[in-house]
Amino acid sequence: MSYIKFDKALMTNLQESIQKEVLRTSRSGAYASSTVVECNIRKYHGLLVVPIPSIDDENHVLLSSLDATVVQHGAEFNLGLHFYKGGAVSPNGHKYIRGFNCDIIPTTIYRVGGVLLRKEMIFQTYTDRVLIRYTIEDAHSPVTLRLRPYLAFRRADELTHENYQALRDYQEVSGGISTTMYKEYPQLYMQLSKKNKFVYQPNWYKGFEYYKEAERGYDCHEDLYVPGYFEIECKKGDEIVFTASLSECKPSTLKQTFKDAVDARIPRDNFFHTLVTAAHQFHNNKGSDRYLLAGYPWFKSRARDTFISLPGLTLAIDEVDYFNAVMKTAVKGVEEFMSGKPLSVKIYEIEQPDVILWAIWTIQQYAKKVGIDVAAKEYGKLVIDIIRYIEAGKHINIELKENSLLHTEGKEIPMTWMNSVANGKPVVPRTGYVVEINALWYNALMFSAEILRVKKKNSEAKVFEEKAAVVKDSFQRTFITPAGYLYDYVEDGIVDMNVRPNMIFAVAFDYSPLETSQQKVVLDFCTRELLTPKGLRTLSPKSGGYNPMYVGPQTQRDYAYHSGTAWPWLGGFYMEACLKIYKRTRLSFVQRQMIGYEDEMMYHATGTISELFDGNPPFYGRGAMAFAMNVAEILRTMKLIDQYNH
C-alpha cells in the first residue's frame, strides 16, 4: 500500500495539486524540484539545478523542465503544464494524469487515448544527474514520444529573458546532444537510452509565470530557451530513459543506472522512513569535507543549523559515522574561528554568539548515544577549549559579565536565530542578556564539569560547577518574570516582556538553570500561549505585535518571520521538556503532537517539512520547502518517544 499517493481526482484538481512540491537531491547540493503535476511555480524549480563552482557559490537552473508529447494516429497530446502571464495555463497536461505516488521515487501515470504511460524520476546521489524513465505500459498501435527541453542557464535566485548573447549551437553525442547557452557555463548533456532523432528547432518561449515569487513581491516572469526536441518511436512495453547531466554517459548503461539508483533508495512506506529520506537530502559533500545544508532550495550550510540539526539527522537514525564526518568539518571551522584564522570550510555564520555553545550541546547528545567516555575522548578537549575561549574574552560577539552571564550586542546586527531584518535593522533586536544563550552557557559549564570528571580532573570539575552555580543564581534573578515565565532578553535593566519560545531551552536542556517548579511554570506558559500542531509560535498572541501569517511581499514577511509564526524545531525542544518534567504521563500527549507533522508528508514539499508555518489555523506551511532543523527535531522526538516506550 502506498504511503504518499494522490489519485486522479486530486491530480486533475489544479488548485490542490499545484500546491504539492517534489524535491530530490544529490550530495553536492544539486537537486530536481517541481510540483507533483510538474508545473514550476518557483524560480528555484527545475529538473537539473546544480552548483557551478567556476562561476560562484550558488546553484544554477540549467534544465528547467521537459515536456513530453505523445503522438498516436497523428494526434498530439502534450503532457506538459505551465503558467504564463495573466494566469494562463497551457498545455493542461495534468488532465491526462491517472495517479501519482512517491513511495520510492516520484511516479506519474498518464492515460492518453489508448496509451498508458508511466513516468518515473530519480536524481543520482553522488552524481549531478537527473534520470527520467518513460514506460509504454499499454498501446494498441505504434507511438511517437517527443521530449522538449526548456533551458534557463541562470542562477536559481534570478530569472532569464530572451537575449542575443545566448548560444544556439549544439553537438551530437551518443544518444543525444550537448549544448550550453553561455560560454562561462559547462556543457549540458541530454541523452536517451533508445535510438532517437533530435529535431533542431531553436526558439524562446516567453512569459512563464512563477506565482510563488509573485506572492513574495518579486519579479515572477521569465523566458526559456528550447533548442528543439527529441523524437522516439515506441511500442507497448518499451522503456526509455532520458538523462540530463554535466557529464556524458553511455546510453546503453542508462537502464541499469536507473535500476541501481532505485534499488539503493529507502522506501517511503511510513512516517519514519520518509523522514529518514528527508534527513539524507541535507547531506552535502565538498571534497573530503561533510556538511549539512540548512534547507532547500536557497539555504547553505549554516553553523547554528548544523549543530542543532546534527543529532536528529544522524544519531536519532543510528548514523554515527556521518555525525563524526560532519563534526570533523565543523570542528575544523570552530577551531579556525577561535584561533583567528580564515575559515577553510564552507560553514556560514560561525561567529554568531550561540554557535560554539550549540556545538557543546551537540557533543552532549553524542555522549548520550555512544557514552560519555567516548565523547570525552573524541571531543572533550574542544568542549574545554570553548569554555576557556569564552572566559578569556576572545569571542568577538560575547562578553562575560561580572554576574557570570553572557552579554551580546544585537541592536544593529541580529545575533540569534531570530535574524530577520527590515530597513537595515533587526526586526527583533535581541540584545544584552539573551535567554537561550545563557541557558546554553549554564548547560555547557555543567557538561564541561562532567567531561572533566571523566578525565579524572575532579578539582577542575568542581571549579566549573561552582561557576555554574553563580550563573544559575544570576540567571534566575535576571530572567524570571513576576508571572513566572522568562524574559526573552534583558538590556541595561530594560526587559522584553513578550512571551517568546526561547525560554523553552532553559527547561529542555539536561542541565537547567531553573528549579523544577520554575521549569513547570515556563512549560505551562509555552503550552498555553505558544503551542500549535506545527511547533511553538515565535510570539504569544497575547503579546503586542503578534503577526502569525507569513504572507505578502518580502518586507511584510520579514516582520512576521519571528512575530507569531510556528516552527517545528522549537516544538522538538518543547516535547523534550514535557517528557523531562512529566515523564510517561505526557507520553500520549507528545505522540498526539506528532500527528500534526505526519500530515505534512502529503502537503507542500511531499515527504519533508517546510521551514515555518502560520501561527494561526490552518497553520499553512511557508518559506523554504525543506528545513533541516525541523526534520531533525521531529526525528529526535521520535527517538525520545521510542526510548520511553521501551
BAMARKE-900382 format. One line per 10 residues: number of its first residue (from 0); their letters; for each residue y, x, z of C-alpha. Coordinates in steps of 0.1 Angstrom, whole numbers. Each point is the difference from the previous one (the first is absolute). Layout:
REM BAMARKE-900382
NUM) A) Y:X:Z; ...
//
This chain:
REM BAMARKE-900382
0) MSYIKFDKAL) 0:0:0; 34:13:-10; 25:9:28; 31:3:-21; -1:-25:-29; 21:-26:-17; -11:-28:-22; 13:-14:-33; 23:-25:18; 18:27:19
10) MTNLQESIQK) 1:25:-28; 15:-25:-25; 26:-11:26; 26:26:-8; 21:-9:30; -28:11:23; -18:27:-19; 31:20:-9; 6:7:37; -33:18:4
20) EVLRTSRSGA) 1:37:-8; -27:26:-6; 2:37:9; -24:28:-9; 8:36:8; -11:36:-4; 2:29:25; 30:14:-18; 22:-30:8; -4:-14:-35
30) YASSTVVECN) -9:-36:-3; -6:-31:-22; 16:-32:12; 9:-35:-13; -7:-36:9; -34:-17:-1; 11:-16:-33; 11:34:-13; 37:-8:-3; 23:27:13
40) IRKYHGLLVV) 26:-14:24; 13:33:14; 14:30:-18; -25:20:21; -29:-18:-16; -21:17:-27; -35:9:-11; 7:37:2; 26:11:25; -2:37:8
50) PIPSIDDENH) 19:29:15; 14:24:-25; 7:32:22; 16:18:-30; 28:-27:0; 5:-10:36; -16:-12:32; -3:-36:-11; -26:-22:-17; 5:-9:-36
60) VLLSSLDATV) -11:-31:-19; -17:11:-32; -22:-29:-11; 17:-32:12; -26:-25:-13; -27:-5:-25; -2:-34:-18; -34:-10:-13; -3:-24:-29; -33:-17:-10
70) VQHGAEFNLG) -3:-8:-37; -27:-24:-12; -2:-18:-33; 35:12:-8; 14:-16:31; 19:23:25; -1:-6:38; 24:24:19; -12:4:36; 33:18:11
80) LHFYKGGAVS) 27:-15:22; 36:11:4; 32:-13:14; 31:3:-22; 37:-5:5; 9:-35:10; -34:-6:16; -19:-4:-33; -37:6:3; -21:13:-29
90) PNGHKYIRGF) -27:1:-13; -16:-21:29; -33:19:1; -7:-13:35; -10:-34:-14; -32:16:-13; -10:14:34; -31:-15:15; -2:21:32; 9:32:18
100) NCDIIPTTIY) -16:20:27; 7:33:17; -32:7:19; -4:35:-14; 25:2:-28; 25:-25:-15; -20:-22:-24; 13:-28:-21; -20:-24:-21; 16:-15:-31
110) RVGGVLLRKE) -13:-29:-22; 15:-1:-35; -17:-25:-22; -35:11:-4; 7:35:16; -6:8:36; 17:33:9; -3:20:32; 28:25:8; -4:25:28
120) MIFQTYTDRV) 24:27:11; -4:31:21; 21:31:9; -18:32:5; 2:15:34; 6:37:-8; 14:-3:-35; 31:-18:-12; -19:-22:-23; -2:-38:-4
130) LIRYTIEDAH) -31:-15:-16; -3:-35:-13; -33:-14:-10; -2:-30:-24; -34:-17:-3; -7:-27:-26; -23:-21:21; -3:-28:-25; 10:-5:-36; -15:-21:-28
140) SPVTLRLRPY) 15:21:-28; 16:35:-4; 31:6:20; 30:24:-6; 16:13:32; 35:14:-3; 16:20:28; 38:5:-1; 15:26:25; 35:-4:14
150) LAFRRADELT) 15:33:9; 29:8:23; 1:38:8; 25:-3:28; 3:4:37; -16:-28:20; 33:-9:16; 19:-1:-32; 0:-22:-32; -1:10:-37
160) HENYQALRDY) 17:-15:-31; -3:5:-37; 15:34:-9; 0:25:-29; -13:29:21; -35:-15:3; -25:18:-21; -22:-21:-23; -26:24:-12; -36:1:12
170) QEVSGGISTT) -31:21:-5; -35:-12:-6; -26:10:26; -36:-8:4; -2:-38:5; 37:-6:0; 34:16:0; 24:21:21; 37:-5:2; 31:7:21
180) MYKEYPQLYM) 34:-16:-1; 21:29:11; -4:38:-2; 1:5:38; -30:-23:4; -37:10:-4; -22:-16:-27; -15:-34:9; -36:-3:-13; -13:-35:-8
190) QLSKKNKFVY) -36:0:-11; -29:-25:-4; -38:3:4; -6:-19:-33; 10:8:-35; 35:-15:-7; 29:0:-23; 35:8:12; 27:-20:-20; 33:18:2
200) QPNWYKGFEY) 27:-27:5; 28:15:21; 23:-25:15; 22:-6:31; -7:-32:19; 31:-11:18; 11:-20:30; -29:3:24; 10:-14:34; -13:10:34
210) YKEAERGYDC) 10:-27:24; -9:20:32; 29:23:-10; 23:-29:-6; -8:-13:35; 12:33:14; 33:-1:-20; -11:28:-24; 1:3:-38; -32:-18:-10
220) HEDLYVPGYF) -2:3:-38; -15:26:-22; -14:8:-35; -34:14:-6; -12:21:-30; -32:-10:-18; -13:27:-24; -26:-23:-16; -33:-15:9; -37:9:1
230) EIECKKGDEI) -24:-23:-18; -38:-1:8; -27:-21:-17; -23:-15:27; -30:-23:4; -17:-17:29; -12:26:26; 25:27:-10; 16:20:27; 32:19:-7
240) VFTASLSECK) 18:23:24; 36:9:-5; 16:29:19; 36:13:4; 6:34:15; 19:33:-2; -32:17:-11; -23:-5:-29; -36:-10:6; -32:-5:-20
250) PSTLKQTFKD) -2:-36:-11; -38:2:3; 3:6:37; 23:-30:8; -27:-26:7; -18:23:25; 33:11:15; 9:-36:6; -34:-8:16; 1:31:22
260) AVDARIPRDN) 35:-10:13; -12:-35:8; -31:12:18; 22:22:23; 20:-29:12; -4:-19:33; -6:-37:-6; 28:-22:13; -25:-24:15; 17:-6:34
270) FFHTLVTAAH) 33:6:18; -9:34:14; -13:15:-33; 30:-13:-18; 23:18:25; -20:32:-3; 6:-1:-37; 37:-6:7; 0:29:24; -13:24:-27
280) QFHNNKGSDR) 28:-10:-23; 25:19:22; -19:33:-4; 20:25:-19; -11:35:-11; 23:28:-12; -20:31:-6; -17:9:33; 24:-21:21; -9:-35:11
290) YLLAGYPWFK) 25:-27:7; 4:-37:7; 24:-20:-21; 21:-24:21; -5:-28:-25; 1:-12:-36; 17:-1:-24; 30:20:11; -8:19:32; -8:37:3
300) SRARDTFISL) -17:18:29; 23:-5:31; -7:18:32; 3:-29:25; -21:-22:-22; -26:27:-4; -5:5:38; 0:-38:8; -23:-8:-29; -25:28:3
310) PGLTLAIDEV) -22:-12:28; -5:-35:-15; -5:13:-36; -26:26:10; -13:-1:36; -4:-37:1; -23:1:-30; -19:32:11; 17:23:-25; 7:29:23
320) DYFNAVMKTA) -1:26:-27; 30:-16:-19; 18:-2:33; -2:37:5; 8:7:-36; 33:-20:2; 7:15:34; -4:35:-14; 28:-7:-24; 22:-19:25
330) VKGVEEFMSG) -4:27:27; 11:25:-26; 32:-21:-5; 6:-4:37; -4:37:7; 23:9:-29; 26:-25:13; -1:13:36; 3:36:-12; 29:-8:-22
340) KPLSVKIYEI) -18:9:-33; 4:-19:-32; -28:-26:-4; -28:10:-23; -15:-35:2; 11:-32:-16; 6:-20:32; 33:-17:4; 22:-8:31; -19:24:23
350) EQPDVILWAI) 34:7:17; 1:-35:15; 0:2:38; -31:-20:7; -22:16:-27; -15:29:20; -6:-23:30; -19:-23:-23; -20:31:-10; -11:3:36
360) WTIQQYAKKV) -10:-37:1; -21:6:-31; -18:29:16; -5:-22:31; -18:-26:-22; -21:28:-15; -10:10:36; -14:-35:5; -21:4:-31; -14:35:4
370) GIDVAAKEYG) 6:8:37; 28:16:18; -17:34:0; -2:1:-38; 36:-13:-4; 13:26:25; -17:28:-19; 13:-11:-34; 34:-13:7; 8:8:37
380) KLVIDIIRYI) 23:29:-9; 20:-22:-23; 4:-26:27; 14:25:26; 21:17:-27; 17:-33:-8; 8:-6:37; 14:35:4; 20:-4:-32; 17:-32:13
390) EAGKHINIEL) 6:15:35; 16:30:-16; 26:-22:-17; -9:13:-35; -5:-34:-16; 30:-9:-22; -1:-37:8; -12:-1:36; 18:10:32; -19:1:34
400) KENSLLHTEG) 25:-13:26; 2:7:37; -18:-32:8; -30:13:-21; 4:-26:-27; 4:8:-37; 33:-8:-17; 7:-3:-37; 32:-7:-20; -6:-29:-24
410) KEIPMTWMNS) 34:-15:-6; 5:15:-34; -35:8:-13; -31:-21:10; -22:19:23; -29:-24:5; -24:-21:-21; 27:-27:-1; 18:19:-27; 18:-25:-23
420) VANGKPVVPR) 35:9:-10; 28:-22:-14; 34:12:-11; -10:35:11; -7:-9:36; -33:-8:19; -4:-38:2; -16:5:34; 18:30:15; -27:10:25
430) TGYVVEINAL) 16:29:18; -1:17:34; -31:-7:21; -24:-17:-24; -29:-19:17; -30:10:-21; 12:37:-3; -1:2:38; -32:-19:3; -15:25:-24
440) WYNALMFSAE) 15:28:21; -16:-12:32; -33:-5:-18; 2:35:-15; 6:17:33; -29:-18:17; -24:8:-29; 12:36:0; -10:2:36; -34:-13:-9
450) ILRVKKKNSE) -3:27:-27; 10:27:25; -26:-12:25; -27:3:-27; 12:36:-6; -3:6:38; 38:4:4; 2:-23:30; 33:14:14; 18:-5:-34
460) AKVFEEKAAV) -15:-34:-3; 14:-10:34; 34:12:-11; -2:-23:-30; -11:-29:21; 30:6:23; 23:0:-30; -16:-32:-12; 6:-17:34; 37:8:-3
470) VKDSFQRTFI) 0:-15:-35; -18:-31:13; 26:-6:27; 29:5:-25; -16:-21:-26; -3:-30:24; 36:4:13; 13:3:-36; -19:-26:-20; -12:-28:22
480) TPAGYLYDYV) 24:-30:-3; 6:-25:28; -22:-25:-20; -29:25:0; -1:9:-37; 12:34:-13; 33:10:-15; -5:12:-36; 24:29:5; 27:11:25
490) EDGIVDMNVR) 30:21:-8; 26:11:26; -8:-29:22; 4:-25:-29; -33:-19:-4; -15:-19:-29; -10:-34:14; -19:-11:-32; -37:-6:5; -18:23:-24
500) PNMIFAVAFD) -36:10:-5; 4:37:7; -6:-6:37; -37:-8:-7; -7:37:-4; 8:5:37; -29:-24:8; -25:10:-28; -1:38:5; -27:14:22
510) YSPLETSQQK) 26:13:24; 27:-26:7; 32:8:19; -2:-35:14; -19:-15:29; -27:-26:-9; 21:-29:11; 29:12:-22; -23:5:-29; -11:-37:3
520) VVLDFCTREL) 36:-12:-1; 7:20:-32; -31:-12:-16; 8:-36:9; 35:3:-16; -16:14:-32; -24:-29:0; 26:-27:5; 28:13:-22; -14:25:-26
530) LTPKGLRTLS) -36:-8:-8; -8:-16:-34; -33:-3:-19; 12:31:-20; 9:23:29; 31:4:22; 34:-10:-11; 26:28:-1; 24:-23:19; -3:-31:22
540) PKSGGYNPMY) 12:-33:-14; 20:-3:33; 20:32:-8; 32:1:-19; -3:9:-37; -35:-13:-4; -7:1:-38; -37:-5:-7; -1:-6:-37; -2:32:-21
550) VGPQTQRDYA) 14:-15:-32; 30:3:-23; 19:31:-14; -9:34:15; 30:1:24; -10:-34:14; -35:13:5; 12:31:17; 17:-21:27; -32:-20:4
560) YHSGTAWPWL) -25:29:-1; 0:6:38; 17:-32:12; -28:-24:2; -27:9:-25; -35:4:12; -21:32:-3; -38:1:4; -1:36:12; 21:-11:30
570) GGFYMEACLK) -26:-27:6; -27:26:2; 17:16:30; 6:-35:15; -37:-8:-2; -9:34:15; 24:-8:29; -17:-34:4; -34:15:3; 12:28:22
580) IYKRTRLSFV) 16:-24:25; -23:-31:-1; -33:16:-13; -26:-24:-13; 19:-31:12; 24:5:-30; -28:10:-25; -3:-34:-17; 38:-3:-2; 1:34:-18
590) QRQMIGYEDE) -28:-10:-23; 19:-32:-10; 31:21:-8; -21:19:-26; -4:-32:-20; 37:2:-10; -7:34:-16; -32:-9:-17; 18:-28:-18; 21:27:-17
600) MMYHATGTIS) -30:13:-19; 5:-29:-25; 38:2:-2; 26:23:-13; -18:33:-8; -36:-11:3; -21:20:24; 28:17:18; 30:-7:23; 37:-3:-10
610) ELFDGNPPFY) 27:21:16; 15:-28:21; 1:-38:4; 27:-26:6; 4:-7:37; -1:-38:-5; -27:-22:-15; -17:2:-24; 3:38:7; 1:10:-36
620) GRGAMAFAMN) -9:36:-9; 29:22:-13; 10:35:-9; -25:26:-12; -34:-15:-12; -20:24:23; 10:16:33; -20:27:17; 10:-6:36; -9:-37:-3
630) VAEILRTMKL) -34:6:-14; -6:27:25; 9:-20:31; -21:-29:-11; -30:23:-4; 7:16:34; 2:-34:16; -34:-10:-16; -14:32:15; 13:-9:35
640) IDQYNH) -15:-35:-4; -33:15:-9; 1:23:30; 6:-30:23; -28:-20:-16; -24:28:7
//
